[in-house]
Each structure stands twice: as structure tokens, then as C-alpha cells.
Amino acid sequence: MLRNTTEAFSAVLGGVDGLTVGRFDEAARQGREFARRTARNTQILLQEEFSLLQPIDPAGGSWYLESLTDTLARKIWEWFQKIESEGGFSVCIKSGLIQSSVEGVLSQRFKKLASRSDRAVGINMYANTEERPLERDETNSSGLLDRRREELRKFRDSRNAAVVREALETMTASVLDGGDLVGLIARAVQAGATIGEVRSYLNEGSKEPLKITHVPIHRWTEQYEALRLRTEKFKAETGDNVKIFLANMGPIPQHKARADFITGFMEVAGFEVLKNNGFLTAEECAVAYAESGADIAVICSTDDTYPELVPPLAHSIKKRAPDATVFLAGAPKEEFKQSYIDAGVDDFISVRSDCLATLSGIQKAKGMF
């Protein structure tokens, strides 16, 4: 609901001509009453409570938005010029220039999401481990297809076939002589031609059928969604899960920041995080880890205490559990990094880590795929 509200608000500020707020469950099902009501009320609130339609230009005079709009318009104009210089849209879509640009943007968005420099609340940040997938509605796809075919048949029987054929043939001829193709397509549709018939006639009349590489449809958060679903499936099938032991050292103020960070990091994949209030000695922590049955230990404390804490703790954990995987929370100082690795630290997790790659690697080691 937060995402829908901010997106709708932005659309109104941007001067959108028409607005439909999507339901929060529309990706999974037809929509329950609560989802429809909240989507409808979001629009009503923006219109009636926030009075966004009262001023002609709600964002007028805002230096930030005016500057952003100007930058956006200039960037778009640059793209128009580039496409025209390359021969126009038809040439660029055939060559793949436009598709490669779209794929480049998608790659960058995926990359930023993976490193969490971009945040999708509830997905790659602040995940809710108690959240469960929405119940899906059973859809009779074959029945809907049969009904649509019957409706299409009735529509074709009700139209003037001769008029439709004449309009389609005229449209096809225009492909060869360079006539007003768009206008003739509109005329054919008004006469009763279906989109499939228009496409079929254009293919027959073209000297060379248009062949282009399509751009696959992706959800921005699909990779993280697959990550979480993989864990849920593994849990359902085996009753097991990846268990993360927080090797918290020292009093709570000393380890809390890093422990909270690692908890949020690991819960993105739905892993079970074993928490505690901290340990005073490396041996005490290593014993607790060995008894926990956890797959991974993550050492959490401060940069100042790491040089003294990490080597003996990592060594103790590996001694009691040789197959243990040990992570260190935070990016180590370069002068200490090798000593941590020599003591048994397998890897480091910090704000600069690739969250998606790290969690996927843990899943693979667990046998989830």
C-alpha cells in the first residue's frame, strides 16, 4: 500500500491524464475485496483528502521537481535524436539498439538491487519472515479461451465480410505503395477486422516480414522472490532450513549494530537466525555454536575489538566444528584481513556485499539447488 500510494502520488504530480491504482495482490490473483477497497480508497484519499486535483499544477514552482523534469526531458530528447540519427525507430528496433538499451537498464537495476544500493522494502530489506504467499485463485484457462473463441466467432459472423476484406486488401496495398498505413489500419479495424487479421494481411503484403528480438518481461524483484521461494520450498520438503548462528561477542551495545544488520541480511532469504545476548569468551561462543546445530556462524562485534577477538574465536569454532562456515560481519581492515582468513574466516559480509550472490551461495551449499 505504501508503494502504491507513493507511485500514485508521483503520477499525479507528474500530470498524468488517467490513473488506476493497482491492487497489492494483482500479481497473484484476481483480487480480494480488501485489496480492491484499499486500491480504490488510495485514489479517493489523493483526490479528496489531499486535494491534489485542486491546484492545476501541484508541483509547480518546486525547484527539485522542475529541475528533475528538465533533466528527464533533455535525456529523452537525446534518445530521440540518437534513434533518428541511426535511421529511425524501425531501423533501431530491427538492429536491436533499443532492446539492448532496455536490457542494459534492467541489468543495472538488478545489480543495484543485488547489492542493496536500491531497496525494495520487504524484499531485499526488512523482510518479514512470518509472511506467507497469497492464496491463488484457480483459473480455468482453457474454459476462458474457449469462451473467447466463441465470442470471436459470433463477432465475425455479425460483420460485413466483404467490407472487411476490401479494407484489409486496401491496407495491404498501401504497404507496397507507401500510403497512409496507420490510417488504413484504423479504417480496417473500424470495418470490423481483428488484430490477428490485420497482422496476417500485413505479413502477406510485406516484401520482407519484420523480424525483431523481443524484450522479455521481468519483475524488478523476481530474483529475490525466487530466492525466498527456494527456501520455503526446501523447508516444506525437508523440514529443514539454513540456520545462522550469531557469534555475538561482548555486551549488547558492542555487537547489536552488526547483529541486527546480519539478521536483516539473512532473513531476506528466509533463513533462521539464532540470536543471543553475547558471549564473553571465544571458547564459550564456540561451544554454543557447536551445540546449536547451525550451518553458519557470523562473528559480530566492532572493528576495534576484531583484531583480538576474531582469530581465537574463528579458530575455536573450526576446531569444534571443522565443517562450519564462518563469516565476519563488516569489511575488515586490510592489515588484518589475511590473519582473519588464516584463523578460519571464510568470507566477509558488509554493506558492500552482493546480498543476492551471498545468499544464493549459502542456499547452494545447503543443497537447495
C-alpha positions as CSV (number, residue, x, y, z in Angstrom):
1,M,0.0,0.0,0.0
2,L,2.9,2.3,0.7
3,R,4.4,1.6,-2.8
4,N,1.0,2.1,-4.5
5,T,0.4,5.4,-2.6
6,T,3.8,6.9,-3.4
7,E,3.6,5.8,-7.1
8,A,0.1,7.2,-7.5
9,F,1.2,10.5,-5.8
10,S,4.1,10.8,-8.1
11,A,1.9,10.2,-11.1
12,V,-0.5,13.0,-10.2
13,L,2.4,15.4,-9.6
14,G,3.7,14.4,-13.0
15,G,0.5,15.4,-14.6
16,V,-0.9,12.0,-15.6
17,D,-4.2,12.2,-17.6
18,G,-5.6,9.0,-16.1
19,L,-4.8,6.9,-13.1
20,T,-5.7,3.4,-11.9
21,V,-4.1,2.3,-8.6
22,G,-3.2,-1.4,-8.7
23,R,-4.2,-3.9,-6.0
24,F,-1.5,-5.2,-3.8
25,D,-2.4,-8.8,-4.8
26,E,-2.8,-8.3,-8.5
27,A,0.4,-10.2,-9.4
28,A,-1.0,-13.4,-7.8
29,R,-4.8,-13.4,-8.2
30,Q,-8.0,-11.7,-9.3
31,G,-8.2,-9.6,-6.1
32,R,-10.0,-9.9,-2.8
33,E,-12.4,-7.3,-1.6
34,F,-9.9,-5.8,0.9
35,A,-7.3,-5.3,-1.9
36,R,-9.9,-3.7,-4.2
37,R,-11.1,-1.4,-1.4
38,T,-7.6,-0.2,-0.4
39,A,-6.7,0.5,-4.0
40,R,-9.9,2.4,-4.6
41,N,-9.5,4.4,-1.3
42,T,-6.0,5.3,-2.2
43,Q,-7.3,7.2,-5.2
44,I,-10.1,8.8,-3.2
45,L,-7.7,10.0,-0.5
46,L,-5.4,11.6,-3.0
47,Q,-8.3,13.3,-4.7
48,E,-10.5,14.3,-1.8
49,E,-8.3,14.3,1.4
50,F,-5.0,15.6,-0.1
51,S,-6.8,17.9,-2.6
52,L,-4.2,17.1,-5.3
53,L,-6.7,18.0,-8.0
54,Q,-7.4,21.4,-6.6
55,P,-4.3,23.2,-8.0
56,I,-3.8,22.9,-11.7
57,D,-0.1,22.0,-11.2
58,P,0.6,20.6,-7.7
59,A,4.3,20.5,-8.2
60,G,4.6,23.9,-9.9
61,G,7.4,26.0,-8.5
62,S,9.2,23.2,-6.8
63,W,12.8,23.7,-7.7
64,Y,13.6,20.0,-7.2
65,L,10.8,18.7,-9.4
66,E,11.2,21.3,-12.0
67,S,15.0,20.5,-12.3
68,L,14.2,16.8,-12.4
69,T,11.6,17.3,-15.1
70,D,14.0,19.4,-17.2
71,T,16.8,16.7,-16.8
72,L,14.4,14.0,-17.8
73,A,13.1,15.9,-20.8
74,R,16.7,16.5,-22.0
75,K,17.7,12.9,-21.6
76,I,14.6,11.8,-23.5
77,W,15.3,14.3,-26.3
78,E,18.9,12.9,-26.6
79,W,17.5,9.5,-27.1
80,F,15.0,10.7,-29.8
81,Q,18.0,12.3,-31.6
82,K,20.1,9.2,-31.3
83,I,17.3,7.0,-32.7
84,E,16.7,9.4,-35.6
85,S,20.4,9.6,-36.4
86,E,20.5,5.8,-36.6
87,G,17.7,5.7,-39.1
88,G,14.6,5.9,-37.0
89,F,12.6,3.6,-34.8
90,S,12.1,0.8,-37.3
91,V,15.8,0.5,-38.1
92,C,16.7,0.6,-34.4
93,I,14.2,-2.0,-33.4
94,K,15.5,-4.3,-36.1
95,S,19.1,-3.8,-35.2
96,G,18.4,-4.4,-31.5
97,L,19.7,-1.0,-30.4
98,I,16.5,-0.3,-28.4
99,Q,16.3,-3.8,-26.9
100,S,20.0,-3.7,-25.8
101,S,19.4,-0.4,-24.1
102,V,16.4,-1.7,-22.2
103,E,18.4,-4.8,-21.2
104,G,21.2,-2.6,-20.0
105,V,18.9,-0.7,-17.8
106,L,17.5,-3.9,-16.4
107,S,20.9,-5.3,-15.7
108,Q,21.9,-2.2,-13.8
109,R,18.7,-2.3,-11.8
110,F,19.2,-5.9,-10.9
111,K,22.8,-5.2,-9.9
112,K,21.8,-2.3,-7.6
113,L,19.1,-4.4,-6.1
114,A,21.5,-7.3,-5.5
115,S,24.0,-5.1,-3.6
116,R,21.0,-3.4,-1.9
117,S,22.1,0.1,-3.0
118,D,18.5,0.1,-4.3
119,R,16.0,-1.1,-1.7
120,A,12.7,-2.9,-2.2
121,V,11.1,-2.8,1.3
122,G,10.0,-6.3,2.4
123,I,12.0,-7.9,-0.4
124,N,15.8,-7.2,-0.1
125,M,15.4,-5.1,3.0
126,Y,13.3,-5.5,6.1
127,A,11.9,-8.9,5.1
128,N,9.1,-10.4,7.1
129,T,9.9,-14.0,7.9
130,E,6.4,-14.6,9.0
131,E,5.0,-13.6,5.7
132,R,3.3,-16.3,3.6
133,P,2.4,-16.4,-0.1
134,L,-1.0,-15.2,-1.0
135,E,-3.6,-17.8,-1.8
136,R,-4.0,-18.1,-5.6
137,D,-7.3,-18.3,-7.4
138,E,-7.8,-21.3,-9.6
139,T,-8.3,-20.1,-13.2
140,N,-9.9,-22.1,-15.8
141,S,-7.6,-21.0,-18.6
142,S,-8.9,-23.5,-21.2
143,G,-12.5,-22.5,-20.4
144,L,-11.7,-18.8,-20.8
145,L,-10.0,-19.5,-24.1
146,D,-13.0,-21.5,-25.4
147,R,-15.3,-18.7,-24.4
148,R,-13.2,-16.1,-26.1
149,R,-13.1,-18.1,-29.3
150,E,-16.9,-18.4,-29.3
151,E,-17.2,-14.6,-28.7
152,L,-14.8,-14.0,-31.6
153,R,-16.8,-16.4,-33.9
154,K,-20.0,-14.6,-33.1
155,F,-18.4,-11.2,-33.8
156,R,-17.1,-12.3,-37.2
157,D,-20.5,-13.7,-38.1
158,S,-22.1,-10.3,-37.3
159,R,-19.9,-8.1,-39.5
160,N,-20.0,-7.4,-43.3
161,A,-17.3,-9.7,-44.6
162,A,-17.0,-8.0,-47.9
163,V,-16.4,-4.6,-46.4
164,V,-13.8,-6.1,-44.0
165,R,-11.9,-7.9,-46.9
166,E,-11.9,-4.7,-49.0
167,A,-10.5,-2.7,-46.1
168,L,-7.8,-5.3,-45.4
169,E,-6.8,-5.5,-49.1
170,T,-6.5,-1.7,-49.4
171,M,-4.4,-1.7,-46.3
172,T,-2.1,-4.4,-47.7
173,A,-1.7,-2.5,-51.0
174,S,-0.6,0.6,-49.1
175,V,2.4,-1.3,-47.7
176,L,3.7,-1.6,-51.2
177,D,3.0,2.0,-52.5
178,G,3.8,3.9,-49.2
179,G,0.3,5.1,-48.4
180,D,-1.2,6.1,-45.1
181,L,-0.7,2.8,-43.4
182,V,-1.8,3.8,-39.9
183,G,-4.9,5.5,-41.2
184,L,-5.8,2.4,-43.3
185,I,-5.2,0.1,-40.3
186,A,-7.7,2.2,-38.3
187,R,-10.2,2.0,-41.2
188,A,-9.8,-1.8,-41.3
189,V,-10.4,-2.1,-37.6
190,Q,-13.4,0.2,-37.8
191,A,-14.8,-2.0,-40.5
192,G,-14.6,-5.0,-38.1
193,A,-11.1,-6.5,-38.8
194,T,-9.5,-8.2,-35.8
195,I,-5.9,-7.6,-34.8
196,G,-5.0,-11.1,-35.9
197,E,-6.4,-10.4,-39.4
198,V,-4.6,-7.1,-39.7
199,R,-1.3,-8.7,-38.7
200,S,-1.9,-11.6,-41.1
201,Y,-2.6,-9.4,-44.1
202,L,0.4,-7.1,-43.4
203,N,2.7,-10.1,-43.3
204,E,1.4,-11.3,-46.7
205,G,1.8,-7.9,-48.2
206,S,5.2,-7.2,-46.9
207,K,8.3,-7.8,-49.1
208,E,10.2,-8.8,-46.0
209,P,8.4,-9.7,-42.8
210,L,9.6,-7.8,-39.8
211,K,11.8,-9.8,-37.5
212,I,12.8,-8.4,-34.2
213,T,14.3,-9.6,-30.9
214,H,11.7,-9.2,-28.2
215,V,12.4,-7.9,-24.8
216,P,11.4,-10.4,-22.1
217,I,9.1,-9.2,-19.3
218,H,10.8,-9.2,-15.9
219,R,9.7,-8.2,-12.4
220,W,12.3,-6.0,-10.7
221,T,12.3,-8.1,-7.6
222,E,11.9,-11.5,-9.3
223,Q,15.4,-12.8,-8.3
224,Y,14.9,-12.1,-4.6
225,E,11.4,-13.6,-4.8
226,A,12.8,-16.8,-6.3
227,L,15.5,-16.8,-3.6
228,R,12.8,-16.7,-0.8
229,L,10.6,-19.2,-2.5
230,R,13.5,-21.6,-2.9
231,T,14.0,-21.6,0.9
232,E,10.2,-22.0,1.6
233,K,10.1,-25.0,-0.8
234,F,13.1,-26.6,0.8
235,K,11.6,-26.2,4.3
236,A,8.3,-27.7,3.1
237,E,10.0,-30.7,1.6
238,T,12.7,-31.4,4.2
239,G,11.5,-29.7,7.4
240,D,15.0,-28.1,7.5
241,N,16.4,-24.6,6.9
242,V,19.7,-22.8,6.9
243,K,20.5,-21.9,10.5
244,I,22.6,-18.8,11.1
245,F,24.3,-18.5,14.5
246,L,25.1,-15.0,15.6
247,A,28.5,-15.2,17.3
248,N,27.9,-12.1,19.2
249,M,30.9,-11.0,21.3
250,G,30.8,-8.7,24.2
251,P,27.9,-6.8,25.8
252,I,24.8,-5.9,23.7
253,P,25.9,-2.3,22.8
254,Q,29.1,-3.8,21.4
255,H,27.6,-6.3,19.0
256,K,24.0,-5.1,18.4
257,A,24.5,-3.0,15.3
258,R,26.3,-5.8,13.4
259,A,23.9,-8.5,14.8
260,D,20.9,-6.5,13.6
261,F,22.5,-6.0,10.2
262,I,23.3,-9.7,9.7
263,T,19.8,-10.7,10.9
264,G,18.2,-8.4,8.3
265,F,20.6,-9.6,5.7
266,M,19.9,-13.3,6.3
267,E,16.2,-13.0,6.7
268,V,15.9,-11.8,3.2
269,A,16.2,-15.4,2.1
270,G,14.0,-16.7,4.9
271,F,16.9,-18.3,6.8
272,E,16.5,-19.0,10.5
273,V,18.7,-16.7,12.6
274,L,19.7,-17.9,16.1
275,K,20.1,-14.9,18.4
276,N,21.7,-14.4,21.8
277,N,22.8,-11.6,24.1
278,G,26.5,-12.1,23.5
279,F,29.4,-14.1,24.9
280,L,32.4,-13.1,27.0
281,T,35.0,-15.6,25.7
282,A,35.7,-17.2,22.4
283,E,35.5,-20.7,23.9
284,E,32.1,-20.0,25.4
285,C,30.8,-18.8,22.0
286,A,32.4,-21.8,20.1
287,V,30.7,-24.3,22.5
288,A,27.3,-22.6,22.0
289,Y,27.8,-22.7,18.2
290,A,28.6,-26.4,18.2
291,E,25.6,-27.2,20.3
292,S,23.3,-25.1,18.2
293,G,23.5,-27.3,15.1
294,A,23.7,-24.2,12.9
295,D,25.2,-24.2,9.4
296,I,26.9,-20.9,9.6
297,A,28.5,-18.7,12.3
298,V,28.7,-14.9,11.8
299,I,31.0,-13.1,14.2
300,C,29.5,-9.8,15.3
301,S,31.3,-7.1,17.2
302,T,33.2,-3.9,16.5
303,D,36.2,-3.1,14.2
304,D,38.2,-2.1,17.3
305,T,37.7,-5.4,19.0
306,Y,38.0,-7.7,15.9
307,P,41.9,-7.9,15.9
308,E,41.9,-9.6,19.3
309,L,38.5,-11.4,19.1
310,V,38.4,-12.9,15.6
311,P,41.5,-15.1,15.4
312,P,40.9,-17.1,18.6
313,L,37.1,-17.3,18.0
314,A,37.3,-18.4,14.4
315,H,40.0,-21.0,15.4
316,S,37.8,-22.3,18.2
317,I,34.7,-22.6,16.1
318,K,36.6,-24.5,13.4
319,K,38.3,-26.7,16.0
320,R,34.9,-27.8,17.4
321,A,33.1,-27.9,14.1
322,P,35.6,-28.4,11.2
323,D,32.9,-28.2,8.5
324,A,31.5,-24.9,9.9
325,T,31.3,-21.9,7.6
326,V,32.4,-18.7,9.4
327,F,31.6,-15.2,8.3
328,L,32.7,-11.9,9.7
329,A,30.2,-9.1,9.9
330,G,31.8,-6.0,8.4
331,A,34.5,-5.1,5.9
332,P,37.9,-5.9,7.5
333,K,40.8,-3.5,7.6
334,E,43.3,-4.6,5.0
335,E,46.1,-5.1,7.5
336,F,44.0,-7.7,9.5
337,K,42.2,-9.4,6.7
338,Q,44.7,-12.2,6.0
339,S,45.1,-13.0,9.7
340,Y,41.3,-13.5,9.9
341,I,41.3,-15.8,6.9
342,D,44.2,-17.8,8.3
343,A,42.3,-18.2,11.5
344,G,39.3,-19.7,9.7
345,V,37.1,-16.9,8.5
346,D,35.6,-18.0,5.1
347,D,34.1,-14.7,4.0
348,F,33.0,-11.2,5.0
349,I,29.6,-9.6,4.9
350,S,29.2,-5.8,4.8
351,V,27.0,-3.1,3.3
352,R,29.0,-3.5,0.1
353,S,28.3,-7.2,-0.2
354,D,26.3,-8.7,-3.1
355,C,23.4,-9.8,-1.0
356,L,21.8,-11.9,-3.7
357,A,25.0,-13.8,-4.6
358,T,25.9,-14.4,-1.0
359,L,22.5,-15.8,0.0
360,S,22.3,-17.9,-3.2
361,G,25.8,-19.3,-2.4
362,I,24.5,-20.3,1.1
363,Q,21.5,-22.0,-0.4
364,K,23.6,-23.9,-2.9
365,A,25.9,-25.2,-0.1
366,K,22.8,-26.3,1.8
367,G,21.6,-28.3,-1.2
368,M,18.6,-26.1,-2.1
369,F,19.6,-26.2,-5.8
